Amino acid sequence: MEDGKREILDSPTNSQQTISDDDEIDYTTKPEFYDPDLDDKDERWIHKKRHGLQSDAVLSCPACFTTLCLECQRHEKYLTQYRAVFVVNCKIEGEKVVRQNNSRSRKRNRGKEGLDRSDASSTNIETFKQVCCSVCSTEVGVIDEDEVYHFYNVLPSES
């Protein structure tokens, strides 16, 4: 039994001589890539890019964290969705098209089978194209016919 205790005390995790990485770092020299004014420079850069306009968030790709939009507006009803006109690092997938019937009569006609002929021929059908991150190809949203981007799969950050 005494041998068992001796093995536990002799293990490296219980040793008094264990040295942490913090003990080996020399904090008296400044890091080579440290810039104390970097936050102020970043803030000036973003204000210049936005031309003084405010944004609800800065949007990033959820897979690779690439910046997708610096100026956007949050959806009133769906709080995790955003819309924007000016984007970066986005590509439009032309092959994949999503169509949505945007008529207000959908809820009233829910019990009826099929669509009225007037609904089918009307211009209430919106066409959306899939939008992906240009770096990792993750789907992040759609773009409508008016070239407004609708983001629903993004990481927002306070701006």
KOLGU-735062 format. One record per residue: residue number from 1; residue in three letters; x negated, y, z negated of N, C-alpha, C in turn. Coordinates in Angstrom, 1 decimal. Example, Ala and Ser with C-alpha at 12.3 -4.5 7.8 and 13.67 -1.06 7.14 Angstrom:
2
PT     k     r       nX       nY       nZ      caX      caY      caZ       cX       cY       cZ
PT     1   ALA    -13.2     -5.7     -7.8    -12.3     -4.5     -7.8    -13.2     -3.3     -7.8
PT     2   SER    -12.8     -2.2     -7.1    -13.7     -1.1     -7.1    -12.9      0.0     -7.9
//
This chain:
159
PT     k     r       nX       nY       nZ      caX      caY      caZ       cX       cY       cZ
PT     1   MET     -0.8     -1.2      0.0      0.0      0.0      0.0     -0.9      1.2      0.0
PT     2   GLU     -2.0      1.2     -0.7     -2.9      2.3     -0.7     -3.5      2.6      0.7
PT     3   ASP     -3.7      1.5      1.4     -4.3      1.6      2.8     -3.3      2.3      3.7
PT     4   GLY     -2.0      2.1      3.5     -1.0      2.7      4.3     -0.9      4.2      4.0
PT     5   LYS     -1.1      4.7      2.8     -1.2      6.1      2.5     -2.4      6.7      3.1
PT     6   ARG     -3.5      6.1      3.1     -4.7      6.6      3.6     -4.6      6.8      5.1
PT     7   GLU     -4.0      5.9      5.8     -3.8      6.1      7.3     -2.9      7.3      7.6
PT     8   ILE     -1.9      7.6      6.8     -1.1      8.7      7.0     -1.9     10.0      6.8
PT     9   LEU     -2.7     10.1      5.8     -3.4     11.3      5.4     -4.6     11.5      6.4
PT    10   ASP     -5.1     10.4      7.0     -6.1     10.6      8.0     -5.7     10.9      9.4
PT    11   SER     -4.4     10.9      9.6     -3.9     11.2     11.0     -4.1     12.7     11.3
PT    12   PRO     -4.3     13.0     12.6     -4.7     14.3     13.0     -3.6     15.4     12.7
PT    13   THR     -2.3     14.9     12.7     -1.2     15.9     12.4     -1.2     16.4     10.9
PT    14   ASN     -1.7     15.6     10.0     -1.8     15.9      8.6     -3.1     16.5      8.2
PT    15   SER     -4.0     16.6      9.1     -5.4     17.0      8.8     -5.5     18.5      8.5
PT    16   GLN     -6.3     18.9      7.6     -6.5     20.3      7.3     -7.3     21.0      8.3
PT    17   GLN     -8.0     20.3      9.2     -8.9     20.8     10.2     -8.2     21.0     11.6
PT    18   THR     -6.9     20.9     11.7     -6.3     21.1     12.9     -6.3     22.6     13.3
PT    19   ILE     -6.7     22.9     14.5     -6.9     24.2     14.9     -5.8     24.5     16.0
PT    20   SER     -5.1     25.6     15.8     -4.0     25.9     16.8     -4.6     26.8     17.9
PT    21   ASP     -3.9     26.9     19.0     -4.4     27.7     20.1     -4.5     29.2     19.7
PT    22   ASP     -3.6     29.6     18.8     -3.7     31.0     18.4     -5.0     31.4     17.7
PT    23   ASP     -5.6     30.4     17.1     -6.8     30.7     16.4     -8.0     30.9     17.4
PT    24   GLU     -7.8     30.4     18.6     -8.9     30.5     19.6     -8.7     31.7     20.5
PT    25   ILE     -7.6     32.4     20.4     -7.4     33.6     21.3     -8.0     34.8     20.6
PT    26   ASP     -8.7     35.6     21.4     -9.3     36.8     20.9     -8.4     38.0     21.2
PT    27   TYR     -7.7     38.5     20.2     -6.7     39.6     20.4     -7.4     41.0     20.4
PT    28   THR     -8.7     41.1     20.3     -9.3     42.4     20.3     -9.5     42.9     21.7
PT    29   THR     -9.5     42.1     22.7     -9.7     42.5     24.1     -8.3     42.6     24.7
PT    30   LYS     -8.1     43.7     25.5     -6.8     43.8     26.2     -6.7     42.8     27.3
PT    31   PRO     -5.5     42.3     27.5     -5.3     41.3     28.6     -5.6     42.0     30.0
PT    32   GLU     -6.1     41.3     30.9     -6.5     41.8     32.2     -5.4     42.4     33.0
PT    33   PHE     -4.2     41.8     32.9     -3.1     42.2     33.8     -2.0     43.0     33.0
PT    34   TYR     -2.3     43.5     31.9     -1.3     44.2     31.0     -1.2     45.7     31.5
PT    35   ASP      0.0     46.1     31.7      0.3     47.5     32.0      1.4     48.0     31.1
PT    36   PRO      1.1     48.9     30.1      2.1     49.4     29.2      3.1     50.2     29.8
PT    37   ASP      2.9     50.8     31.0      3.9     51.6     31.7      4.7     50.8     32.7
PT    38   LEU      4.6     49.5     32.7      5.3     48.7     33.8      6.8     48.9     33.7
PT    39   ASP      7.4     48.9     32.5      8.9     49.0     32.4      9.3     50.3     32.9
PT    40   ASP      8.6     51.4     32.7      9.0     52.7     33.2      8.9     52.8     34.7
PT    41   LYS      7.8     52.1     35.2      7.7     52.1     36.7      8.8     51.3     37.3
PT    42   ASP      9.2     50.2     36.7     10.3     49.3     37.3     11.6     50.1     37.2
PT    43   GLU     11.8     50.9     36.2     13.0     51.6     36.1     13.1     52.7     37.2
PT    44   ARG     12.0     53.4     37.4     11.9     54.4     38.5     12.2     53.8     39.8
PT    45   TRP     11.6     52.6     40.1     11.7     51.9     41.3     13.2     51.5     41.6
PT    46   ILE     13.9     51.0     40.6     15.3     50.6     40.8     16.2     51.8     41.0
PT    47   HIS     15.9     52.9     40.3     16.7     54.1     40.5     16.5     54.7     41.9
PT    48   LYS     15.3     54.6     42.5     15.0     55.0     43.8     15.7     54.1     44.8
PT    49   LYS     15.7     52.8     44.6     16.4     51.9     45.5     17.9     52.1     45.5
PT    50   ARG     18.5     52.4     44.4     19.9     52.6     44.3     20.4     54.0     44.6
PT    51   HIS     19.5     54.9     44.9     19.8     56.3     45.2     20.7     56.9     44.1
PT    52   GLY     20.4     56.6     42.9     21.1     57.2     41.7     22.4     56.6     41.4
PT    53   LEU     22.9     55.6     42.2     24.2     55.0     42.0     24.1     53.9     40.9
PT    54   GLN     25.2     53.7     40.2     25.2     52.7     39.1     25.7     51.4     39.7
PT    55   SER     25.3     50.3     39.0     25.7     48.9     39.4     26.2     48.2     38.1
PT    56   ASP     27.1     47.3     38.4     27.5     46.5     37.2     26.5     45.4     36.8
PT    57   ALA     25.6     45.0     37.7     24.6     44.0     37.4     23.6     43.9     38.5
PT    58   VAL     22.5     43.2     38.2     21.5     42.8     39.2     21.8     41.3     39.3
PT    59   LEU     22.0     40.8     40.6     22.3     39.4     40.8     21.1     38.6     41.2
PT    60   SER     21.0     37.4     40.7     19.8     36.6     41.0     20.4     35.2     41.4
PT    61   CYS     19.6     34.5     42.1     19.9     33.1     42.5     19.8     32.2     41.2
PT    62   PRO     20.8     31.3     41.0     20.8     30.5     39.8     19.7     29.4     39.9
PT    63   ALA     19.2     29.1     41.1     18.3     28.0     41.2     16.8     28.5     41.1
PT    64   CYS     16.5     29.6     41.8     15.1     30.0     41.9     14.9     31.4     41.3
PT    65   PHE     15.9     32.0     40.8     15.9     33.4     40.2     15.5     34.5     41.1
PT    66   THR     15.6     34.3     42.4     15.2     35.3     43.4     16.3     36.4     43.3
PT    67   THR     15.9     37.7     43.4     16.9     38.8     43.3     17.7     38.8     44.6
PT    68   LEU     19.0     38.9     44.5     19.9     38.8     45.7     20.6     40.2     45.9
PT    69   CYS     20.8     40.9     44.8     21.6     42.2     45.0     21.2     43.1     43.8
PT    70   LEU     21.0     44.4     44.1     20.7     45.4     43.1     21.8     46.3     42.8
PT    71   GLU     22.8     46.3     43.7     24.0     47.2     43.6     25.3     46.4     43.9
PT    72   CYS     26.1     46.1     42.8     27.3     45.3     43.1     28.4     45.8     42.1
PT    73   GLN     29.6     45.3     42.4     30.8     45.6     41.6     31.4     44.3     41.1
PT    74   ARG     31.7     44.3     39.8     32.3     43.1     39.2     33.7     43.0     39.5
PT    75   HIS     34.2     41.8     39.7     35.6     41.5     40.1     36.4     41.9     38.8
PT    76   GLU     37.6     42.5     39.1     38.5     42.9     38.0     39.1     41.7     37.2
PT    77   LYS     39.5     40.7     37.9     40.1     39.5     37.3     39.2     38.4     37.0
PT    78   TYR     38.3     38.1     37.9     37.3     37.0     37.7     36.0     37.5     37.3
PT    79   LEU     35.7     37.5     36.0     34.5     38.3     35.5     33.2     37.7     35.9
PT    80   THR     33.2     36.5     36.5     31.9     35.9     36.9     31.7     36.1     38.4
PT    81   GLN     32.5     36.9     39.0     32.4     37.1     40.5     32.1     38.6     40.7
PT    82   TYR     31.3     38.8     41.8     30.9     40.2     42.1     31.0     40.4     43.6
PT    83   ARG     31.1     41.6     44.0     31.1     41.9     45.5     30.1     43.0     45.8
PT    84   ALA     29.5     43.0     47.0     28.5     43.9     47.3     28.4     44.1     48.8
PT    85   VAL     27.8     45.2     49.3     27.6     45.4     50.7     26.1     45.3     51.0
PT    86   PHE     25.3     45.8     50.2     23.8     45.7     50.4     23.2     44.6     49.6
PT    87   VAL     22.6     43.6     50.3     22.0     42.5     49.6     20.6     42.3     50.2
PT    88   VAL     19.8     41.5     49.4     18.4     41.1     49.9     18.3     39.6     49.6
PT    89   ASN     17.4     38.9     50.4     17.1     37.5     50.2     18.4     36.6     50.4
PT    90   CYS     19.3     37.0     51.2     20.5     36.2     51.5     20.5     35.8     53.0
PT    91   LYS     21.0     34.7     53.3     21.2     34.3     54.7     22.6     33.8     54.9
PT    92   ILE     23.2     34.1     56.0     24.5     33.7     56.3     24.5     32.4     57.1
PT    93   GLU     25.2     31.4     56.6     25.4     30.1     57.3     26.5     30.2     58.3
PT    94   GLY     26.2     30.4     59.5     27.2     30.6     60.5     28.1     29.4     60.9
PT    95   GLU     27.5     28.2     60.6     28.3     27.0     61.0     29.4     26.8     60.0
PT    96   LYS     29.3     27.1     58.8     30.3     26.8     57.8     31.2     28.0     57.6
PT    97   VAL     32.5     27.8     58.0     33.4     28.9     57.9     34.6     28.4     57.0
PT    98   VAL     35.0     29.3     56.1     36.1     29.0     55.2     37.2     29.9     55.5
PT    99   ARG     38.4     29.4     55.6     39.6     30.2     56.0     40.5     30.2     54.8
PT   100   GLN     41.1     31.4     54.5     42.0     31.5     53.4     43.2     32.3     53.8
PT   101   ASN     44.4     31.7     53.5     45.7     32.5     53.8     45.8     33.5     52.7
PT   102   ASN     45.9     34.8     53.1     45.9     35.9     52.1     47.3     36.5     52.1
PT   103   SER     48.3     35.8     52.4     49.7     36.4     52.4     50.2     36.5     51.0
PT   104   ARG     51.0     37.5     50.7     51.5     37.6     49.3     52.7     36.7     49.2
PT   105   SER     53.2     36.1     50.3     54.4     35.2     50.2     54.0     33.8     49.8
PT   106   ARG     52.8     33.5     49.6     52.4     32.2     49.3     53.1     31.6     48.0
PT   107   LYS     53.2     32.4     47.0     53.8     32.0     45.7     55.3     31.8     45.9
PT   108   ARG     55.9     32.6     46.7     57.3     32.5     46.9     57.7     31.3     47.7
PT   109   ASN     56.8     30.9     48.7     57.1     29.8     49.6     56.5     28.5     49.1
PT   110   ARG     56.1     28.5     47.9     55.4     27.3     47.4     56.2     26.0     47.5
PT   111   GLY     57.5     26.1     47.3     58.4     25.0     47.3     58.7     24.5     48.7
PT   112   LYS     58.5     25.4     49.7     58.9     25.0     51.1     57.7     24.2     51.7
PT   113   GLU     58.1     23.3     52.6     57.1     22.5     53.3     56.6     23.3     54.5
PT   114   GLY     55.3     23.3     54.7     54.7     24.0     55.8     54.8     25.5     55.7
PT   115   LEU     54.3     26.2     56.7     54.3     27.6     56.8     55.3     28.1     57.7
PT   116   ASP     55.9     29.3     57.5     56.8     29.9     58.5     56.0     30.2     59.7
PT   117   ARG     56.6     30.3     60.8     55.9     30.6     62.1     55.4     32.1     62.0
PT   118   SER     56.1     32.9     61.3     55.6     34.3     61.2     54.3     34.4     60.4
PT   119   ASP     54.2     33.5     59.4     52.9     33.5     58.6     51.8     32.9     59.4
PT   120   ALA     52.1     31.9     60.2     51.0     31.3     61.0     50.4     32.2     62.0
PT   121   SER     51.3     33.0     62.6     50.8     33.9     63.7     50.3     35.3     63.1
PT   122   SER     50.5     35.5     61.9     50.1     36.8     61.3     48.6     36.9     61.1
PT   123   THR     48.2     38.1     60.8     46.7     38.3     60.6     46.4     38.2     59.1
PT   124   ASN     47.1     37.5     58.4     46.9     37.3     56.9     45.9     36.3     56.6
PT   125   ILE     45.3     35.6     57.6     44.3     34.6     57.4     42.9     35.2     57.4
PT   126   GLU     42.2     35.2     56.3     40.8     35.7     56.2     39.8     34.6     56.5
PT   127   THR     38.7     35.0     57.2     37.7     34.1     57.5     36.4     34.5     56.7
PT   128   PHE     35.8     33.5     56.0     34.6     33.8     55.3     33.5     32.9     55.8
PT   129   LYS     32.3     33.4     55.7     31.1     32.5     56.1     30.3     32.3     54.8
PT   130   GLN     29.7     31.2     54.7     28.9     30.8     53.5     27.6     31.6     53.4
PT   131   VAL     27.3     32.1     52.2     26.1     32.9     52.0     25.2     32.0     51.1
PT   132   CYS     23.9     31.9     51.5     22.9     31.1     50.7     21.7     32.0     50.4
PT   133   CYS     21.0     31.6     49.4     19.7     32.2     49.0     18.7     31.9     50.1
PT   134   SER     18.0     32.9     50.6     17.1     32.6     51.7     15.8     31.9     51.3
PT   135   VAL     15.6     31.8     49.9     14.4     31.2     49.4     14.6     29.7     49.2
PT   136   CYS     15.7     29.3     48.5     15.9     27.9     48.2     17.2     27.3     48.8
PT   137   SER     18.0     28.1     49.6     19.2     27.7     50.3     20.3     27.3     49.4
PT   138   THR     20.3     27.7     48.1     21.5     27.5     47.2     22.6     28.4     47.6
PT   139   GLU     23.8     27.8     47.7     25.0     28.6     48.0     25.3     29.5     46.9
PT   140   VAL     25.4     30.8     47.2     25.7     31.8     46.2     27.0     32.6     46.4
PT   141   GLY     27.6     32.5     47.5     28.9     33.2     47.8     29.3     33.1     49.2
PT   142   VAL     30.1     34.1     49.6     30.6     34.1     51.0     30.6     35.6     51.4
PT   143   ILE     30.7     35.7     52.7     30.8     37.1     53.3     32.1     37.1     54.1
PT   144   ASP     32.9     38.2     54.0     34.2     38.3     54.7     34.0     39.0     56.1
PT   145   GLU     35.1     39.1     56.8     35.1     39.7     58.1     34.6     41.2     58.1
PT   146   ASP     34.8     41.9     56.9     34.4     43.3     56.8     33.0     43.4     56.3
PT   147   GLU     32.3     42.3     56.3     30.8     42.3     55.9     30.7     42.7     54.4
PT   148   VAL     31.6     42.3     53.6     31.5     42.5     52.2     31.1     41.1     51.6
PT   149   TYR     30.1     41.1     50.8     29.6     39.8     50.2     30.4     39.6     48.9
PT   150   HIS     30.8     38.4     48.7     31.5     38.0     47.5     30.7     36.9     46.8
PT   151   PHE     30.1     37.2     45.7     29.2     36.3     45.0     29.9     35.6     43.9
PT   152   TYR     29.8     34.3     43.8     30.4     33.6     42.7     29.5     32.6     42.0
PT   153   ASN     28.3     32.3     42.6     27.4     31.4     42.0     26.0     32.1     41.9
PT   154   VAL     26.0     33.1     40.9     24.8     33.9     40.7     24.6     34.1     39.2
PT   155   LEU     23.4     34.6     38.9     23.1     34.9     37.5     23.0     36.5     37.4
PT   156   PRO     24.0     37.1     36.7     24.0     38.5     36.6     23.1     38.9     35.4
PT   157   SER     22.5     40.1     35.5     21.7     40.6     34.4     22.1     42.1     34.3
PT   158   GLU     22.0     42.6     33.1     22.4     43.9     32.8     21.5     44.9     33.6
PT   159   SER     22.1     45.9     34.1     21.3     46.9     34.9     21.3     48.2     34.2
//
